[in-house]
Amino acid sequence: MTKNEVYMAKNLYPKLLLLLLISGWIISGCQGENWQPKQAPLMTKWAAEVRPENVHSEYPRPQMMRDDWINLNGLWQFSKAQKNDPPPFGKELAGKILVPFPIESALSGVMEKTKYAFYRKELDMPDDWQGKHILLHFGAVDFEANVYVNGQKAITHRGGYDPFTVDITPFLKKQGPQEIIVAVFDPTDDGVYARGKQVDKPGGIFYTSVTGIWQTVWLEAVNPTYIRSLEMAPDIDNKVLNLSFDITGQTDNTSLIVEAFDGSKKISQLIIPASQFPSPDSRLQIPNPRLWTPDNPHLYDLKIKLLKGDELIDEIKSYFAMRKISLGKDEQGRTRLMLNNKYLFQNGPLDQGYWPDGLYTAPTDEALRYDIEIAKKLGFNMIRKHAKVEPDRWYYWTDKLGMLVWQDMPQVNPADFEKKVTPQSKKQFESELQRMVQSLYNHPSIVMWVVFNEAWGQYDTERLTRWVKEMDPTRLVNNASGWTDKKVGDVIDWHVYPGPGSPQPEAKRAAVLGEFGGLGLPIEGHLWQKENWGYQNFKNRREYRDRYERLYDDIWALEKDPGLSAAVYTQITDVETEVNGLMTYDRQMVKLDFEDAQAFHHDRLVSVPRFHPPGGLFLDEMKVELTNRKGEAIRYTLDGSEPTAQSPLYGKSFVLTESATVKAKSFGPNGKSSGTAQSYFEKTACKAGIENSAGLKKGIAYTYFEGKWNGLPDFSQLTPVEQGVTRKIDLSKRKQDDFIGFVFEGFINVPADGIYTFYTESDDGSRLYIWDKMIVDNDGFHGMREERGQVALKAGFHPIKVTFFEGEIEEGLVVRYEGPGISKREIPATVLFHK
């Protein structure tokens, strides 16, 4: 029985307590009675399974497993603290917390916010660990951890996403209980450090903060000389596994035996003699390798023995896969993403890794696995792990289940980053970036590192991209997912909401769509709060399904032209106020039918009809054409009814002379049909301008506000910071970059009668009104996104109003128009007036 099994037995079977005392060890009084989790607005089904005695009991590091270990998850003593509070050496703490759930989470049993806190645990060491080196491991602690053992500081670690280990042997007493105290500090909004989507006041695209221990804590006993780490890099072209080891301690007369297994069959063995120490790098031959793919995620087992002479002094179990990720050319000469030297379109969801009850920490290992399984069942082959690094076991499941992973470096996202960033904060970011790459290096499912997301905390992009590529030349590197591309790395990555869209592939970079979609479907009974949002919300599943289908019909068109190689849909689950997930936040409801989703994601769908023009206004008559991507038969209606197999068959363009809601469906030869495409064509008349334009002056009036909002507020109820007149509609009059709002009001002079199309492109939300009628609605939290609307106007002066708000990070506002004799352009100052 391993030490961890003994530990579990003590908790599961209290009657064995005496036996355990005789055997020489016990962890004191933390698996306390009367502990209960808090209640979050939503809880998952796995929350009911969480108990102090069984919480995340699995071995936490599957690629470097030892048999002898003790899991320290469970109840720890706990107290909130203040800055400069001394560690509570030798003192019982009144509170309890369930490790490894973050302090703010319901499953921690605390569910409160604090910047400072203490964790405390006492334990006795097993008798047979005498003479061993005792390693204390932390999966992750956010953000700063000072670890004390028996009143002495053992380690200080800064960084909330990477594992760290300390050899606590020098701090242990020869007998009696050993005291471990962890002092944590997490500045969240006050810090300039990697924190992903965490904020003190969550809302919009930002979520509840995470403080303290949030991954497994455990102990291992090793000999003075042991395997500290190993690095594995498959080379399928040469049929070898490249190996590198870090051996701690005296390496005289030591050797390594490495054995590879395919199931129970040993397929290869390598003996690394003492002459190659202290840096024993080598190549393990893998005959006739079975290549790892999402459809066949074949894993080999690995056993590694460290010997001193003939004595076995360390042994670990691991696994690896033979796979290769690279760039290559397709038959048209376009740069593509290649897996095992073959083109594979990578298609998957954005995954924030949040849970309503555990926040950063999944309630159970089964829950951790579940999201990946659902993504597979929906037909995806890739996940972009966004703004977070997961526990090692998450990557074990992506390795085992067959899911490609794009791994983000969690971003630095304070307001006014350029003003707050320091050489020290850059050094911290780069240290964490390096540790992320090193700690996850061996996982075959990871195929791309994403250095920056959009412009959040972005600096020295060219240098850092090259540095990551030097650290790991076996994977692809994305310099910035979003619109802040610096022309380096292996991909050019766009974000388009709802989209989709695609950049042009380049000679040495593939074109990918790093974010798109974000369709919202709020489901009553499964909401974090009543106020919620998506990039485009729907009221029922049919409308949601049909819009999703059209998105993917467009994706497959872009895959052919211009040559899109990957797409990331936002997102796998709802998160707090965001309802744009394919699952609800509590994981109770999947919003798409699995069969439909498989068809969408593998291009087995009947292609959706497209309208030319896409709808809108006309004055006398409108010529309408219908097309689809695969050439199936199209049937349509003009009265708003659903098309059927008996509806008119589209043959050539038709002309509308009255307003109409046109609906269309494609019908395949197998009897299946597409979702319904519909568009409204409205016959209208031009609205006259104001009767008296005398006295109008050049420029447009603006009112400037500062504040935090989740969307465009009612500015008429707010007190402005400043009012005045500016030349054109832009953000030049702002006093700061974040948490601002504007109202622009005045008149626009149009030169001729006709249909005018107005556009707002903004980050975050904007709206445009003509004659107090909303023409463009581009509200919400989002990156630079363009929306359009039309209005029929007579030549002359017409009232115009534009409203805008910005949350934080990036900001932007561009207002454009086109009409009779006017190509699409930014509205110039020459046509804007005010009273």
N, C-alpha and C positions, 0 to 999 in steps of 0.2 A: 504494500500500500504506500503510495506517495505521501509526502507531507501534506499536500493540498487535499488529498482524499481523507486523510485523518482529520484535517480541519473541518471539512464538510461533514464528516461523521459526528464530530462534536456538536455541531449546530443542529444537525437533523435528528440526532439520537441522544438526547440529554442523558439517558441512562448510562451512556458510555463515558460519562464525565470522569468517573473515578479511574477508569482504565487509562484515560488520556493523561490524567495527573501522574499516574504511575509511570507512563511511558516518557514523561519528562517535559511536556510542554503544554501551554495553554495561553490563549489570548484573553486578556482580562476584560471583564464586564462591559463590553461594547455591544454585544448582540443582545441589546436590552429589550425588555418587555415594553408593551404599550406604544411601540412606534407605529405611526401611521403616516402615509403620504399626504400631502396637501391636495386640494382639488383645483385643477386648472380648468379654464373654460371648456376645453375638450380633453378627453383622455383616450388613449388607444386601448384596444382589447388586451394588449400584453401587460398593461399597467397592473391588472389584477393578479398577474403571476409573480410580480416582483416582491421578494421577501429578503430581509437582511441576510438570511442564511444561504440564499441561492443566487444573489445578484451577480450577474456576469461572471459565472464560475469557470468559463472556458479558458484554456491556456491562451494568453493574449498575443503571443508572437509566433504564429504558426510556421514561419520559415526558419526558426531557430529555437527548436523545442528541446528542453531538458525534462527529465522525468521528476527530478526532485525540486519541488517549488511549493510555495505557500501563497495563496491568494489573500490579500489584505482588504479586498472589497468587503463592504458591510457597514455596520454602524461604527462611526468614530465620534469621540467627544468633539464638541464644536462650540465656538463663540464668535460673534462679531467683534471687531476691534476698531481702534482708532490709530491714526498714524503715530508712530513712536511708542506704542504700547509694548512693554517687554514680553517675551514669550512666557507662557504660564508654566514654567518648569515645576514639576512635582505637584501640580494643582489639578483637581478634578474640574472639568468644564461642565457647566449646567446643561448645555444643549447637546443635541445629537444630530448627526447628518448621515445620510445613506450615501456612502461612496460607491460608485464613481459618478453620481449625478451632480451637476453644477448647482451652486447655492440658490440661484433664481428659479430652479425647476421645481415642479410639484413633487416629483419622485425623490428629491433630496430630503423632503420633510421639512424644509426651511422656507423656500419660496419667498425670499426677501432679497433686496439689493443691498450690497455693502461693498466698499472698496477694499476693506481690510478684514481679515478673519484668521482664526487659529483652528487647526485640526489637531487632535491629540489621540494617541493610541499607546497602550502598554502591551507588551508581549514577552513571553519567555521563549528562548531559542531551544530547538530540539537538541537532546543530548548528543546525538550522532552528528551534529553539525560542528562539534568542537574541532578546532584545527582547520576549519574551512574558512574561505573568504565569503562573506555574506554580502550579496548584491541587492540593493533596494532599487526597484524599478518603478518609474512613473510613466504611464502612457502619455499623459498630457496634463498640464496644470496651467490655467489661464489667470494671470499673465506672468507674474513673478512669484517664484516659490523659494523660500528659505527653509531648508530642512535641517532640523536639529535632532541629534541622537544623544540621549542622556545629558542634555544641557550644553552640548557642543555643536557648533554649526558644521554640518557635513557638506553642504553644497548650496549655492545660490544659482538658480536657473531662471532665465528670462526668455519668454516666448511661449505662446499659448497653444502651439500646434504640434510640437515634436516631442518624442520620448527622451527621457534622460535617466541615467543610472549613476548611483554612487556606491562605492565600496564602503560599507559602514563598519567593517571589522575593527578599525582603530578606535572607534567610539563605543564599542560594546563593553559592558561590564562582564566580569568572569562568571557571575551567577546572578540570579534574581531577575526581576522584570526589567525589560528594556523600554525606555520611553522614546517615542517618535512624535515630534511636533512639526507641523508644516504651517508656516506663516505665509499667507498669500496676500498679494496686492494686485488690484486690477483697476487701472485708471479709466478704461473705456473711453468716453468722449474726451477726456482730458489728455489722452495719450496720443503720440504720433508713432504708432506701431501697428503691426499687422493684426487686424481684428475682424476682417471680413464684413459681415452685415450687422454686427453688434452695435447697438446704441443704447444710451441710458433711457431715452424716451422713444420707444419703437413706434413705427408708423410707415405706411407706404412700402417701399422696397427695403426697409431696414427693420430689424427684429430685436427681440429681447436679448439683452446681454448675457454673457456666460462668464461666471467667476469661479475660480478655484479648481479643485480636482474634478476632471470630467472623463478620465479614462482609467483603466484598471491600474491598481497598485499591487505589486507582488514582490516576494523575496525568492532568491535562489542562493544555494550554497555551491561554491566551486572550489577547486583546488587552486593553490597559488599560481599555477600556470594553467591558463584556460583559453578557449577560443572567444575572443571578445566580439568579433564580427566576421562576416564573410560577404563577399561580393560575387554575384553570378551574372554573367553576360552570355546569352546564347549566340552562336554563330551558325546559322543553318546552312550557309553556303559551304562551310568547311566541316560541318557535322561535328562541332565540338561545343563544349560548355567551358567558357573561360572563367577561372576561379581565382579569387584573391582572398587571403585570410589576414586578420589582425590577431596575433597571439600575444597575450599579456603574461608577463612573468619570465622566468628563466627558460630559455629554449635550447639549452645544451642537451644533446642526446635525445631530442624530440623528433617525432615524425607524425605524419598524417596519413590516414587511410580514408579514401573517399570512395563510396560505392553508390552507383546509380541503379535504380530498380524501375522496371515497367510492370506495375502490379507486384506480384510476388517474385518475378523473374529478375535476377541480377543481370544487367546488360553491360555494365562497364565497371572497372575498378582502377583506381589510381593510388599509388603509394608515393608520397612526397617525403623524401629523406631529410635527415637533419642538415645535410649540406646546403639545402635551399632556404633554411631559416636564417634570419628572423623574418624574411618577407617571402613566404612560400606561395608564389603565384604559379598556376599551372593550367593545363588544358585537358579536359576529360573528354575522351572520344565518345560520341553518341552514334552508334551504327544505325543506319536506316531510320532516321528520326521521324517520329510522328509529330507533325506540326500542329501547334496550338492555333485554333481559330474560334470565333464565337459559336460556330455550329459544332465544333468538335474540340472542346477545351481540354486537350490531353495534358495531364500533368505527370511528371516523373517524380519518384521519391528519391531522396538523397540521405545517406547516412555518413556522418563524418566522425572519425575517432582520432583523438589526440593521444599519443603514447609517449612516455618517457622511458626509453629502453623498451622493455616488454610490458610495462605497467600502463593500463588504461587510466588516463587522468581526466579526460573530458570526452563527452559524446553528445552530439546533437543530431536531431532529425530535421530535415528540411524537404523542400520540393522545388522543382523548376519546370520550365516549359521551353520548348524550342519554337521560337517565333521571331520574326523580323519585321520591323516597321521602317518604311523608307519612302522616298519620292521616286516616281518613274513617269514614263510617257505612255499615253494611250495611242490607239491607232491613228488618231488625228494629230498626234504630236503635242497634246496638251499635258501639262504637269498634273499628276494625280497622286493621291495617297495610296500607297501599296502596302499590303499585308502579305508577308511571305512571297514577295516578288510578284504579286498579282493585285490588280486594282480591286478595291472594295470600297463602295460608297459607305461612309460612316454616318450613321443616323441615330440620334439619341436625344434624351431629354436633359435639360439643365436640372441639377440636383443640389439643393441648398443644404441638405443634411440636417434639417430641423425636425423636432418632434414636439407635439403639444405638451406632453407630460415630462419629457426628459431634456428638452431643448437640444443641445448638441449631442446628448447621449441617448441612443436608442434604448427603449425599456429592456429588451432582451436581445440575445444573439439571433433568435428567430426573427425578431422584428428587423434587425439590421439586414438580414438576408432577404426579407420580404420585398422591400422596394426594388431590389435587383431582379428578383423573380418576376415581379409584375412588369418591369421594363422589358424583360425577355418575352413575357407572354403577350405584350402589346406589339412585339415585332421589332424592337430596337436592338441594335448591336453595339451601342456605345452610350456612355454616360459622361457628361461634363460635370465633374465635381467642382462646384462653384463656390469660391470664397471660403473654403474650409478644407482642412485635412482630416480624414476620418481615422478611427482606430485601425490598427493593422488587420484586424479580422474582417473589416469591410472589404479590403483589397484581397484577402484570402477568398472571400465569396465571389468577387468579380473574376479572380483567377480560376476558381473551381467551376463556376456556372457559365463562364464564357461571355464576358462583357468588357469591351474596350473602354478605357478610361482616359479622358483628358483631365489632367490634374492642374487646377488653379493654385497659384500662390495666393493665399489670402491677402487682400489688399489693405493698404493704409488708407483710411478714408476720412480724415478730419476735414472740417471746413477750413478754408484758407491754407491748404497744405503747403503751398510755396512759401508762405510767411512763417509757418511753424516748423518746417523740416529743418533738421540740424545734421551735422556730420555724424553725431552719435546715433540719431534715429536711422540714418541710412546704413550705418554699420550694423545696427540691430536687424534691420530688414534683410540685409544680405546674409547675415549669419543664419537667420531662420530659413531663407531661401535655400542656402546650401544644405542645411540639416534636413529640410524636406526632401530634397533630391537624394541625399545619402540614405535616409531612413527608409525610403520607398523604392530604392533602386532595383531590388530583386523581383519586384512583382511584374510578371509578364503581361498582365492586363493593361498596365499603364503604357500608353503609346505617345503621349504628348504632354509636355510641360507648358503651362500658360503663365508667363512672367507677370503680365499686368492685365487687369480688366478695364477696358476703356481707358480713361485718363486718371483713374483713381490712384493717387499717390505715385504717379508715374514720373520717373526721372532716369537719366542715363540709360535709356532703353537699349541703344545699340550695344553698349558695353555689357550690360547684364545679360542680354540675349546671347551674345557670343560666349560669355562666361558659363552660362548654363549648358550650352552646346559642348564646351570643352569638358565640363564635369561629366556629361553624359552624351557622348556622340552616338549612342545606340538608339536614341529616341528623337522625335521631332520636337521643335521648340516654336512656340507661338509668342511673338514679341508683345502683342497686345490684342486681346480679343475685343473688338469694337472698332471705333472709328479713329483711333489715334495711332495708326500704323506708322512705323518708322522705317519701313522698307528693308527690314532684316528678318531673319528667322526663316522657317520653312513654309509658312502659310501667310496669305493675306486674308484677314478675317473681318467680316462685316457684321453689324447688328442692324436688323430692320424689323420694326414692329408696326402692325402685325406682319407685314411683309407678304411673301419672302422677297429676297433679292440676292444678287450674287456679284462679287467682283470678277474681273477678268483674270483667269490664271496667268501667271507670269512664267518666264523661262525657267526659274529656279524656285518658284513658290506656287503651291496649290491654292485654289480658291475655296474658302469655307465660309459658311454662315454660322457664326458663333452664337447667335441668339435670334429667334424670331417667334412669332405666334403670340403667346400670352393670352389666349382666349379665356375669358372668364365665365364660369358657370357656378353661381352661388347655389348651394343646396341646403335648404332649411334643415335645421337640426344638426348640421355638421359645420357650423360657422364659428370662428374664434370670437367674432363680435358682429353685431348687426351691420355696422358700416364696413364695407369691403369694396374691393375694386379688382379689375383685370384690365389689360390693355384694350380689350374690346369685349364687353359683357353681353351675355345672352340669357334669355328668360326660360328656355326649354332645351331639352337634349336634342331634339330634331334640328333646330336652328344651329346649335353648337356643332353637331355632327356634320352637317352640310358645309359649314364654314371651314371646319377642320379639313374636310375632304378637299375643298378648293385650295387650301394652303398647300396640301401635299401634291395635288395635281400640278400646281405651280413649281413646287420643288423638283419634281421629276422633269418638268420642262427645262428648268435651269441646269439640271444635271447634264442634259444633252447640249444645251447652249446657254451660257458660254462654256460650261464645263465645271459646274460646281462639284466638289468632291466630298462635302460633308455638310450636315445640317444639325443644329441643336435647337430643339423646341423648348420653349419656356412654358411649363416646367413639369416635373414628375408629380409633385403634390402641391396643394394649397399650402401657404405658409402665413400664419397669423391673419392679417387683413387681406392678403393676396388670395384671390380665388381662381387663379389661372393655372391650377394644377390639373393633371389628368386623374389624380385621386384627391379626395378630400383630405384635410389636414390630419384627421383621425384615422386615415387609411380604411375607412369603412365602405366607401363608395368609389368605384371606378367609373368615370364619366363617359367612356367610350365602350362600345361593344368590342370584345376581343377579336372577333372575326373581322369586323370592319377595320379595326386598327391594323391587323396583320395585312389586310389588303392595301390600306393606305401606305404603310411603311415599306412594302415590298413591290409597289407599283403593280398590284393586281387589280386595281380599281378600274371601273369604267370612267373614262376621262370626262371631266365636267365641262359643259358648254360655257363659252365666253361670249360676251356682248361687245360689239363694236359699233358705236361708242359704248362705254360701260354704263350708260344711263345719263340722266340729267335733263336739262331744260331745252326746249326748242320753241321757235316762234311760229312757224307755219307748218312745216312738216319735218320728219326725222327718218332718215334711211338707217335701218338696223340690219346688221349682219351677225350670224352666229357661226362659231367655229368650235372645234375641240381638238385635243392633242393627238388622239389615236384614230380619228376618222370614223367613229361610230355614228349611227343614225341619231339625229336630233329631232325630238318632238317638242312642240311649244304651245303655249296658250297666251291669249292677249287679255283675258278677263280676270287674271289673278288666280285661276283655279289650278290645281295640280296637274301637270302633264301625265298622260297615261300612254299605253301602247296604241291607243286609238286616236290620240291627239294629232293635229296636222303635222306632217313630216316636213322638216325644213329642207328646202331645195336651193333657194336663192334669197337674196336680201328682200326685205319688205319695207314698206313706207308707212309710218304712223302719221295721222293727221289730227289725232286727239290724244289726250293723256291716256296712258295705259301702264298697267303692271304686267310685264312680260315675264313668264316663267318658262324654263326649258330644262329638259333632261336628255342625257345620252342613253341609248339602249344598245347593249352589247349583243353579240350573236348567241351568247349563252342564256339570254333572257334576263340577265341582271341589268340594272339601271344605275346611273349615277345619282348623287344627291341633286336636289333642285337648285338651279341657279335662277336668280330673279333680279330684275332691275326695274326701276320706275322711270318712265319717260314722261315729263310734264310739259304740256303746252302752256305757254304763258305769254304775257305782254310786258313790254318794257315799262319800268316805273320811271316817272318823270323826276327830274332833279328839283332842288329847292327853287322856289319862285324868285327869291331875291338873294343874289350872291354878292351884292355890293357890300363893301366893308370887310370882306374876308381877307385875312392876312396869311402870308406864307408861314409854313410850319404847322405842327400839330401839337395840341396841348397834351401834357402828361401829368399824371399823379403818381407819386412814388411811395411805396409802403415797405415796411420791414416787419417780418413775423414768420411764424412757422404754421403751415397749413398742410392738410392732406390732399388738397385739391384747390381749385380756384375758389376763393371765398367771396362773400358778398362785400365787395370793396366799399359800397355805399355806407356800410355800418362801421367802417374802420377809420381811424385817424391817420391821415397821410403824414409822411415825413417831409415831403417837399412837393411843390407844384410848380409848373412852368411850361415853357414852349420849347420844343426841339425840332430839328430839321426833318427827321424821319423816324420811322418806328424801329427802334433798336434799344439796346441796353446801355448806351453810352452814359446815361445820367445816373446809373446806379452808384451807391456809396460803398457797397460791399458786394461780394460775389454770391453769397448764399443767403437763404431765407429772406427773399425780396419779392415784391410784387409791383406791377405797373398797370395803369389804365391809360391808354392813348385814345383821345377823342378829337374829332375834327371832321373835315370834309375831304372827299377825293373827287377830283375833276376827271371824268371820263370823256373821251373825244368823240364817240359815235354811239348810236343806238346798237344794242346787241347783247349777246350773252357774255358775261364776264365770269371767269373762274378765279377765285381767290385761294391762296395757300398760306398756311402758317407752318413753319418748321421750327420746332422749339424743344428745349430741355429746361424746365419740365413742361407744365401745362399752359395752353393758350386757347383763346377763342377769338373769332372775328365776327363782328356784327355790321350789317348794312341796314340802315333805317330801323335799328333796334331789333332786327331779325337775325338770329344766329345763323351764319352761313357756314362757318368752319368750327368744328368742335374737336379740339386737340388737347383736352384736359388730361390730368393724371400725372403720376410720376413716371417718367420715361427718359431715355436718351433722346438725342436729336431725331425727331420723327416729323414727317410731313403729312398733313391732312388737307383736303380740298373741299370746296363747295362752290355752287354757282348761283348767280342772280342775273336777272334781265334788267338792264338799265338804259334809260335814254341819255343822250349826251348832256353833260352838265355836272353840277356839284351834288354829291350825295353824302349824307352823314355816314361816318365810319367810326367804329370803336374796336379796339383790340385790348384784351385783358391777358395778363401773363403772371405766372408765379414760378419761383425757383426754390427747391428744397436745398440740397447741398451737393457737393462735388462739382460737376460740370454745369455750365449754363449756356443758353443760347436762344436767340429769337431772330428769325428772318421771315418777313412777310412779302409774298410775291403775288403777281396777278398776270392774267393774259386775257385778251379779248379782241374785238375787231381792229385789225391793224397793229396789234401789240403781241409780240411773242412773249413767252413766259420770262418774267424778269422780276427782280426786287422792285417794290413800289418806290419810285424815285421821289426825292424831296420836291421836285417841280410840280407834282400833282396833289400835294397835301396842303391843306389850309385850316385855319381856325378863326373863330370870331374874335 
